[in-house]
Amino acid sequence: MTEKKHRSVILFGEWQRPLGALSLEQKGMLLDALLAYPEGKRPDFTDPMLRMAWTFMEGGLDENARKWEETRQRRACLLYTSPSPRDAH
């Protein structure tokens, strides 16, 4: 099976408070990094605040992607192992 690329990212509400200390410019740079993340692009921030923010954000994104992949695989297994309505007759 070929690996599917993620087409989306989730923004977590828990990020709001720590990101509140950033400037609008820094937040924009993080948004650009988030939008590039599904394409496998990793930011190379020189700003220490952005590096710190990205470290915790990326961990959450990776964990969410892992959980989604597990759910997707579980659903696929159920789809292929569930009896067809035609088999009930």
C-alpha positions in Angstrom: 0.0 0.0 0.0 1.3 3.4 -0.9 1.6 6.0 1.9 -0.9 8.7 1.7 0.2 12.3 2.4 -1.8 14.2 5.0 -3.7 17.0 3.5 -4.5 18.8 6.7 -3.2 19.9 10.1 -5.1 20.4 13.3 -4.7 23.6 15.3 -4.9 22.8 19.0 -6.6 25.3 21.3 -4.0 24.7 24.0 -1.5 26.5 21.7 -3.3 29.8 22.0 -1.9 30.8 25.4 1.8 30.1 24.7 1.6 31.5 21.2 0.0 34.7 22.6 3.5 36.0 23.5 4.6 36.0 19.8 4.4 38.9 17.4 2.0 38.8 14.5 5.0 38.2 12.2 6.1 35.2 14.2 2.6 33.8 14.2 2.5 34.2 10.4 5.8 32.3 10.1 4.4 29.5 12.2 1.2 29.5 10.1 3.3 29.1 6.9 5.2 26.3 8.5 2.0 24.6 9.5 0.6 24.8 6.0 3.8 23.3 4.5 3.9 20.5 7.1 1.6 18.1 5.3 4.0 18.3 2.3 6.8 17.0 4.5 8.5 20.4 4.8 10.2 21.2 8.1 10.9 24.9 9.0 14.4 26.0 9.8 13.7 28.8 12.2 16.6 31.0 13.4 14.4 32.7 16.0 14.7 30.8 19.2 11.1 31.6 20.2 9.9 30.1 16.9 12.1 27.0 17.3 10.7 26.4 20.8 7.1 26.9 19.6 7.6 24.6 16.7 9.1 21.9 18.9 5.9 21.5 20.9 3.6 22.1 18.0 5.3 19.4 15.8 5.1 16.9 18.6 1.4 17.4 18.8 1.0 17.2 15.0 3.0 14.0 14.8 1.0 12.4 17.6 -2.2 13.4 16.0 -1.1 12.0 12.6 0.0 8.7 14.3 -3.4 8.3 16.0 -5.2 9.1 12.8 -3.2 6.5 10.9 -4.1 3.9 13.5 -7.8 4.8 13.3 -7.7 4.7 9.5 -6.0 1.2 9.5 -8.5 -0.1 12.1 -11.4 1.2 9.9 -9.9 -0.4 6.8 -9.6 -3.7 8.6 -13.2 -3.6 9.7 -14.3 -2.7 6.2 -12.6 -5.7 4.7 -13.5 -8.2 7.4 -17.1 -7.3 8.0 -19.6 -9.5 6.2 -21.3 -8.1 3.3 -25.1 -7.6 3.5 -25.3 -9.9 0.5 -23.7 -12.7 2.6 -26.5 -12.6 5.1 -29.0 -14.0 2.6 
